[in-house]
Amino acid sequence: MAPKTPQTLRLIAFGIGGLAALAAAVELTRTILPTDTGRMVRDDALRSTLAHCRDLTPEDYATDTECRAAWEAARQRFFDLAPEPAGTE
């Protein structure tokens, strides 16, 4: 009584497929916890300045040096850039 090769291969294929489906289900149910990114500071002076500057018109923004400096600081903080030396604009 020799084992039937196509039937055995089909059984092995279904077993491997079942294991793959089980592994995918386990992977999808895992929750990824965020790493500690530090505390968010709600009373950030830069944040409040940017909130004010967000509503400016382009004409007002062109003359407002405080808003321009705040947006530059936000870009540097976002891209993690070192501040540029003074007078290199």
N, C-alpha and C positions, 0 to 999 in steps of 0.2 A: 504494500500500500504506500506508494510514493506520494509526497505532498504535491498538490497541484500548484505549479509555479505562478500562474496568473492570479489565482485566488489568494495566495500568500502575499504576493506583491501588492495586491489591492488592499489587503488587511494592513500591511505595513504602511502604505501610503495614507490610509485613513487614520491610523494611529499617529503618524507624524503630523498630519493636518490638525488633528484634535489637540495635540500638544502645542502646536503653533498658535491655535486659536485661544487656548488657555493662557499661554504666555502673554499674548496680546491683551487679553482681558485683564490680567493681573497688572500689566504695565499701565493700562489706561485708568485703573482705579487708584493708582498711587497719587498721593497729593504731594505737591512740591511746596515745601515751606520756604518762604523768602528768607534770605540771609539777613543778618542784622546790618542794616545800612546806616545805622545811627539814628538819633532822634531828629525829627523835623522841627525846626525852630519856627514857630508861628509868628513871633514878633520880630521877624527879620526886617531890618530897615530897607534893604535892597528890594525885598518883596513888596513892601508898601510903596516904594518909589516907582517900581515897575507897574504896579496897579494904577497909579496916578498917570503914568506916562502912556499907558495902553490906550487911553481915550483921546490922546492928542491928535490933532490933524497934522499932516505932513509939513505944513507951513510952520506950525507952532513947534514941531519937533526939531526943525532945522535951526531954530534959534535957542532952544532950551538945552543948555550945556549939562545941566544936572541929569536930564533924561538920557542924553547921549552917553554920558559917563556910566549911568546905571545899566543901560543895555550892553555897553562894552564889558562891564564887570560880569553881567549875566552870561555873556558869550564865553568869557574866560573861564568862569566857573563851570559852565556846561561842558566845554571842550577840554577842561583841565589844562588850560594854557598858563604859562608863566606870564605875568604882566609885562607889557612892552616898556622899554626904557622911555623916559619922557623926551619929547621932541623928535620922535621917529615917524610921525604921521606923514 
